[in-house]
Amino acid sequence: MKKDIHPQYREVVFQDTSSDFKFITRSTMGSNETITMEDGKTYPVIKVEVSSASHPFYTGKNVFIDTAGRVEKFRNRYQKK
């Protein structure tokens, strides 16, 4: 195989921003932010809005995710001037 054409496959932390749930897995995604976990190691952190800890299908609860701010930001950015 050719060298240096494949992305780096490493351990990263995915952090749910709505419930502060974190889990370590392996991924090719990269990040400039890092986090130190309970095991003392430092990992790159990928922030996600929804995970199994906050998704209504997995929790059985209706959680309202605020999308109004994103819609207004889009409208303001692309409105006709």
N, C-alpha and C positions, 0 to 999 in steps of 0.2 A: 504494500500500500504506500501511497505518497505520504510524506511527512508534512506536518504543519497545515493540513487542510481540514482536520476535524476539530470541532469545538471541544473545549475542555469540559470533561464530565467530572463533577466534584460534588461534595456535600454542601448543601445550602440550607438555610432556614427560611421557611415560608411563614409569614406573620399575618394573621387576620387582623386588620385594623379596627374592625367593629367589635371584636370580642377579646382582643389581645391574646389569642390562642397561637402558639408557635409549635412547629414541628420540623424535624430535620429529615431531609430526603436528599436524593442525588438528582442533579439537573445540569443542563448545559447553560442555563440562564446565568447571567452575571449581574453584579451590582457593585456600586461604589460604597454602599453602606455595609457595615459589619456589626455583628452582635456577638457577645460572649454568652454562651449557654451555661447550664448548670454543671456540665462536665468540664468546664474550664477552657474549652477550645473556642476560638474565634471563627465565625462562619460569615459568609456573605448573606445578607438578608434581602428577601424579595417580599414586598408588601402587597397583599391582596385584599380586596374588599369583602369577598365572600368565601368562606371555607365550610367544611362540614360542621364546624362549631357554631356557625351563625346562619346557615342556610335553613329555611323553614322546612324543607323536605326531611332533613336529618334531625332537626330539633323538635319538630312537631308544634312549633310556635309560629305565629305570624309576626315577622319582624319587618318593620317598615324601613326601607333603605331610601334615604333622602337623595332623590335624583333631581329635585327642582333646582338646586344650585348649579348642577352641570348643564341643565337645559337652558337656564338663563344665561350662563356664561357663553354657551354656543350661540344663542340668539344675539347677544350683544356683540360677539366677535364678527358674525356674518350678516349683520343687518345692513340694509342698503343705506349708503351715506348720501 
